[in-house]
Amino acid sequence: MSVSEYFSKFCSNLRMSDDTVSTIQYRYKQITKRINQDYWGSTSETTHSLYVGSYGRGTEIWTSDIDIIVQLPYATYEKFNNYSGNGQSALLQEVKGVLQKTYNTSYIKGDGQVVGINFTDGINFEIVPAFINDDNSYTYPDTNNGGSWKVTDPRKEIDAMNTRNSNSNKNLKRLCRMARAWKNHCDVGMSGILIDTLAYKFIGDWENKDKSYLYYDWMSRDFFKYLKEIDKDQNYWLAPGSNRYVWKDKNFQSKAATAYSNSLAAIEYEGKSQTSSAKLTWRKIYGSKFPS
């Protein structure tokens, strides 16, 4: 098996199964229909909702939760904005109650900025109730610190990721998924949006961004080198498209340096036609989804 073949297999292994995708789509439609019935007087399964987060950006892997925004009428915003104290929390509780009409046996939580539905099969949803703005961004509730309204613009992020992915021979999103596998396997303190933001910045300048799987050993090596050399004092970056602040959880550079060293070793094994040792070393970085 060549470098191209085992990285192609690895990328395939990171994707959700067709059955999982079908389940996600069914639940998305049921959630959307419930919101439309109660807030819009409609039975539509598609209007007033949007996939966001890693699933919306197309950078999810098999372990990802599903994030969606559901749009509510402006009159609902006015109602909860007029509350004397934490109308944001009251809004989440109301949406939680609405969703319980459909999912009365599932564990549903409403806190922070989302209403979460945890399903027994582990495919969990986080639903953000929001109000659309004139520029197609969204205002959404944050219940923390007494409650406030915040703004997010996921469409601009999705569009930016899609454009750069097209301009990089689909390498951007594959790199994002590979980095998520590294994050999970090596317990790296990085959020999904931070991975996507840094991969977006990296791939834009990477000299081989138009190549394909044959170059994925080099892409891994160069991306980890890029990560390990980032200034540890930098605390935030600007997300693609929206330019919202993306804050780091903790420093990731030392684990990136380890991954970089392992990638150098794996490439050296490849150069000596020691394929088994090369793949074993890649599995140190990416975990068991990498072909053995």
N, C-alpha and C positions, 0 to 999 in steps of 0.2 A: 504494500500500500504506500503510495507516494504522499508527500507533504500536501499536495492539493487534495488528494482523496481523503486523508484523515481530518483535515480541517473542514472539508465539505461535510463529512459525516458528523463532525462535532457540531457544526452550525445547525444541521438538521436535528440533532439530538436535543438542542436547546429549545426547539419550538414546541408549543402546545400541540397536543394531539387533535385530530379532527373532532373527536368526541367532546373534548374539553371546549373547543371553540364553539361547537354547536350548543353546548350547555350554557356557555357565556352569552351567546346571542339570544337564546331563549329567555334567560333571566333578565337580560337587558330590556327586552321587549315587554316582559311582564312588569318590571319596575316602571318603565316609561308609561305603559298603559294605565297603571294605578295612579301615577301622578297626574296624567291627563284627565282621568275620570274625576278626580277629586278637585283639581284646581282649574281645569280648562273645559270641563263638560264634554270631553272627547274620549273616544276609545282608541285613538292612534297609538301604535306601538313604536313609532319612530320620531315624531315631532317633539320638540322641547327637551331633547336630551342629546348628550354628546359624550363619546368616549374621550377621556383625558388621561393624564398620567402616562406611565410607560406603555400601556395598551393603546392609548390614543396616539402616542408618538411612534408606535410600531417597534419598540425596543424591549418588549417584555420577553421573559423566558417562562419556563414551565411553572415556576414558583410564584409568579407575580399575582398580587391582588388586582382587582379590576376597579378602576376609578371612573366614575361618571358624574357629569354635571346634569342636574335637572333644572330647567328654567321654570320659575314660578311667575305669576302675574305681578305687575308693579303694585297693585293694590295690596298684595300680601306684604310687600316690603314696607309700605306705608303703615300698615297695621302693626307690625312688630317694631318698626323704628320708633313708634310713638309710645312704646312701653317705657315706664319710668326706670326699670332696671333689667338689664340683660335680656332684651327682646330676642337677641340672637339665640340664646339657650332655649327660650320658649318656642322659637321657630323650629329648631332641630327636634324638639320633643313633639311638635305637631306633625312634622314630616315622618318621624318615627312611628307615630300612631297611625298615619295614613298607610304606610308600608306594611304595618302589622295586619291590615285587612287582607293582604295577599299572602304574607309570610308569617302567619300567626304561630307557627311551630318552630321557626328559626330564631336563633339568638340575634336580637337587634339592639344595637347601642346607639346613643346619640350624644356625642360629646366632642369637644374641641371645635372642629370645623366640618365634621362629616356625620352622617348616619351610616353605621356599618351593619352589614348583614353577614353573619358567619354561617356558612352552610356546612353540613356534616361531611361533605366530600372535600372540604378544604379550599373550594373555589369561592373566595370571599369578595364581597363588593363594598366599596366605600362610595357613598352617594353624597354629593355636595349640592344642596339646594341653593339656587342663585338667581340673580335678576340681570337680564341683559341690558347693556348700556348702548348708547348711540353708536359707539365705535366697535361694537360687537365683542367688547370685553365683558366680563361678568363681575357683579358685586356679590360677595358671599359673606356669610356670618362667621365670626370667630368668637366663641364663647369665653375665651380666656381673658383674665384680668378685667372682669366686669362686663365684657362684651364690646365688640366693635365690628365695623364693616370693612372688608378688604376687597381689593380688585385683582383679578387674574385675567390673563389673555392667552388661553391655551391654543386657540386657533393659530395665532402667530407663531407659537412654538412648533406646532404640528407642521405648519407650512414651511418653516425654516428647516426643520429636520428632513422633510420630504424632498425639498429642493437640493439640499446638500447630499442627501443619499443618492439622488438621481445623478448628481454631478460627480459622484465618487464610485460609480459602478456598483451601487448597493453596499459598499463596504462600510459605510457609517453605521447603519443599523446592526449589521453583523458584529462589528466591533463593540457596540454598546451591549449586545447580548453576551458576547464573550467576556467582557469586563464584569458583567453581572455574575457570571459563573465563577470568576475569580473572586469577586466580593463574597459570594456565599461560601465558597470552599475555604477561603483564607480569612474569613471574618474581618473584612476590611470595612472601616467606618466611613462609608460613602453612601449618600442617598442616590436613588435612581436618576433624579434630575441632575445631580452633580456629575455622575458618570456620563450622562448624555451631553452635558454642557462641555466637559473637557474633551470627550471624544470628538465632538463637533469642531472644537477649536483645533485639535490635533490633525484631523483628517483633511481640513482645509488646506494645510500647508505640506501634507505628506507627499513626497515625490512619487510614490507608487500608488496613489489613490485610484488610478484608472485600471489597475491590475486586478486579478482575482485570487482564488484560493491558493495558488502556487506561492503567493507572496505573504500568506497569513502568518508564517513564522516570523518574517521580518516585521510585519505590522504589529504583532504582539511585542516583539523586542523593542521596537521604536516607540510604541505607546507607553510601555512601562518605563522606558528611559525618560520620556516626556514627563510622566507623572512624578518620578523620583526627583526630578530637577526643579519642580515647582517650589517656590519660596514657602517655607513652613509658616512664615508670618502672614501669608495671604489668607484671609478668612472668608472671602466671598468672591463670586464671579457673576457675570450677567448671563442669564439664560438666552439661548438662541431665539431670535424673533421678538420676544416680549421684553427683553432686557430687565426682567425682574431679578432681584438679588437671590442668588443661590448660595446658601451658607454651608460651610463644611461642618461635619459633626466632630471630627477629630483628625489629626494628621494621618495621612495615608502613605507618606513618602517612603517610610522604612519598609513597608510591605511591598510597595512597588519596586523598591530596590532589590528585594529578595526575588520577586518575580522576574525582574530584568536579568539577574544573575542566572536564574534557572533557564530562562529563554536562551541565553548565550550558550549554556551547557547543552540544551536540547538541539540547537542549531549545529553545534560542534559534533554531536553524535550523528546527526543527519549527514554531515559532510563526510563522516567515516563509514557511512552506510550501516550504522548501528541503530536500525529502526526501532527495535524494541526498547532500547535505552532512551531514545529520543521521546517516544510516546510516554514512557513512564515518567520522564521529567516534565513533559507538558501536563500530565495528570497531577503532578505536584502543584502546578499553577491553577489548573482549571477544574480539577476534580474528576469524578467518575463518568461524567457525560463525554469526556474525551475518549476516543477509541483506544482500547488496550492492545 
